[in-house]
């Protein structure tokens, strides 16, 4: 159960990081404290790296379960998840 909860939390991490970067980059929200171009790019690359590492751990966890149905379900959910994160 602990492994499953860790995987679930790693999948939810982009839904916290992407809005934080978005809102802190908006001058209408942050005024003088808005992120500059360097911090937008650096933050975006860091979020991309964190998401890639988390997706690796999710794939490793699903592969350790050794069940074809879980592989197919995880593949379908991964495509939906990655599409939604890309939409954000």
C-alpha positions as YAML, in Angstrom:
chain: A
units: angstrom
residues:
- id: 1
  name: UNK
  ca: [0.00, 0.00, 0.00]
- id: 2
  name: UNK
  ca: [2.88, 2.35, 0.76]
- id: 3
  name: UNK
  ca: [4.34, 1.90, -2.74]
- id: 4
  name: UNK
  ca: [0.95, 2.58, -4.31]
- id: 5
  name: UNK
  ca: [0.53, 5.79, -2.28]
- id: 6
  name: UNK
  ca: [4.01, 6.97, -3.27]
- id: 7
  name: UNK
  ca: [3.18, 6.39, -6.94]
- id: 8
  name: UNK
  ca: [-0.11, 8.24, -6.53]
- id: 9
  name: UNK
  ca: [1.58, 11.23, -4.90]
- id: 10
  name: UNK
  ca: [4.22, 11.39, -7.63]
- id: 11
  name: UNK
  ca: [1.45, 11.53, -10.23]
- id: 12
  name: UNK
  ca: [-0.19, 14.44, -8.43]
- id: 13
  name: UNK
  ca: [2.99, 16.51, -8.18]
- id: 14
  name: UNK
  ca: [2.71, 18.22, -11.62]
- id: 15
  name: UNK
  ca: [-0.76, 19.47, -10.70]
- id: 16
  name: UNK
  ca: [0.88, 21.50, -7.93]
- id: 17
  name: UNK
  ca: [4.08, 22.57, -9.69]
- id: 18
  name: UNK
  ca: [2.67, 23.73, -13.03]
- id: 19
  name: UNK
  ca: [0.08, 26.16, -11.58]
- id: 20
  name: UNK
  ca: [2.67, 27.59, -9.17]
- id: 21
  name: UNK
  ca: [5.04, 28.34, -12.05]
- id: 22
  name: UNK
  ca: [2.19, 29.72, -14.14]
- id: 23
  name: UNK
  ca: [0.80, 32.05, -11.48]
- id: 24
  name: UNK
  ca: [4.20, 33.29, -10.33]
- id: 25
  name: UNK
  ca: [5.05, 34.15, -13.95]
- id: 26
  name: UNK
  ca: [1.96, 36.32, -14.48]
- id: 27
  name: UNK
  ca: [2.72, 40.03, -14.02]
- id: 28
  name: UNK
  ca: [-0.99, 40.75, -13.49]
- id: 29
  name: UNK
  ca: [-0.94, 38.51, -10.40]
- id: 30
  name: UNK
  ca: [2.58, 39.04, -9.03]
- id: 31
  name: UNK
  ca: [3.23, 42.62, -10.20]
- id: 32
  name: UNK
  ca: [6.93, 43.44, -9.56]
- id: 33
  name: UNK
  ca: [7.66, 39.96, -8.21]
- id: 34
  name: UNK
  ca: [6.75, 38.01, -11.38]
- id: 35
  name: UNK
  ca: [9.28, 35.51, -12.69]
- id: 36
  name: UNK
  ca: [11.58, 36.65, -15.45]
- id: 37
  name: UNK
  ca: [12.33, 34.66, -18.60]
- id: 38
  name: UNK
  ca: [15.29, 32.85, -16.99]
- id: 39
  name: UNK
  ca: [13.20, 31.59, -14.05]
- id: 40
  name: UNK
  ca: [10.33, 30.58, -16.36]
- id: 41
  name: UNK
  ca: [12.67, 28.45, -18.46]
- id: 42
  name: UNK
  ca: [14.60, 27.09, -15.46]
- id: 43
  name: UNK
  ca: [11.37, 26.28, -13.62]
- id: 44
  name: UNK
  ca: [9.88, 24.62, -16.69]
- id: 45
  name: UNK
  ca: [12.96, 22.47, -17.19]
- id: 46
  name: UNK
  ca: [13.00, 21.52, -13.52]
- id: 47
  name: UNK
  ca: [9.33, 20.56, -13.62]
- id: 48
  name: UNK
  ca: [9.97, 18.52, -16.77]
- id: 49
  name: UNK
  ca: [12.86, 16.71, -15.06]
- id: 50
  name: UNK
  ca: [10.80, 15.98, -11.94]
- id: 51
  name: UNK
  ca: [7.89, 14.67, -14.03]
- id: 52
  name: UNK
  ca: [10.24, 12.46, -16.08]
- id: 53
  name: UNK
  ca: [11.78, 10.97, -12.93]
- id: 54
  name: UNK
  ca: [8.34, 10.35, -11.45]
- id: 55
  name: UNK
  ca: [7.10, 8.70, -14.65]
- id: 56
  name: UNK
  ca: [10.17, 6.42, -14.57]
- id: 57
  name: UNK
  ca: [9.29, 5.33, -11.02]
- id: 58
  name: UNK
  ca: [5.64, 4.75, -11.99]
- id: 59
  name: UNK
  ca: [6.70, 2.58, -14.94]
- id: 60
  name: UNK
  ca: [9.15, 0.65, -12.74]
- id: 61
  name: UNK
  ca: [6.41, 0.07, -10.16]
- id: 62
  name: UNK
  ca: [3.89, -1.16, -12.73]
- id: 63
  name: UNK
  ca: [6.50, -3.42, -14.37]
- id: 64
  name: UNK
  ca: [7.20, -5.03, -11.00]
- id: 65
  name: UNK
  ca: [3.56, -6.15, -10.73]
- id: 66
  name: UNK
  ca: [3.94, -8.65, -13.64]
- id: 67
  name: UNK
  ca: [0.35, -8.61, -14.91]
- id: 68
  name: UNK
  ca: [-0.66, -7.94, -18.54]
- id: 69
  name: UNK
  ca: [-3.95, -6.27, -17.62]
- id: 70
  name: UNK
  ca: [-2.15, -3.81, -15.38]
- id: 71
  name: UNK
  ca: [0.33, -3.03, -18.17]
- id: 72
  name: UNK
  ca: [-2.49, -2.19, -20.59]
- id: 73
  name: UNK
  ca: [-4.41, -0.18, -18.00]
- id: 74
  name: UNK
  ca: [-1.29, 1.74, -17.00]
- id: 75
  name: UNK
  ca: [-0.47, 2.48, -20.66]
- id: 76
  name: UNK
  ca: [-3.95, 3.88, -21.33]
- id: 77
  name: UNK
  ca: [-3.96, 5.94, -18.14]
- id: 78
  name: UNK
  ca: [-0.44, 7.20, -18.86]
- id: 79
  name: UNK
  ca: [-1.48, 8.52, -22.27]
- id: 80
  name: UNK
  ca: [-4.49, 10.27, -20.74]
- id: 81
  name: UNK
  ca: [-2.39, 11.63, -17.87]
- id: 82
  name: UNK
  ca: [0.41, 12.92, -20.07]
- id: 83
  name: UNK
  ca: [-2.12, 14.52, -22.43]
- id: 84
  name: UNK
  ca: [-3.73, 16.36, -19.53]
- id: 85
  name: UNK
  ca: [-0.38, 17.50, -18.11]
- id: 86
  name: UNK
  ca: [0.63, 18.74, -21.58]
- id: 87
  name: UNK
  ca: [-2.69, 20.61, -21.75]
- id: 88
  name: UNK
  ca: [-1.89, 22.38, -18.49]
...
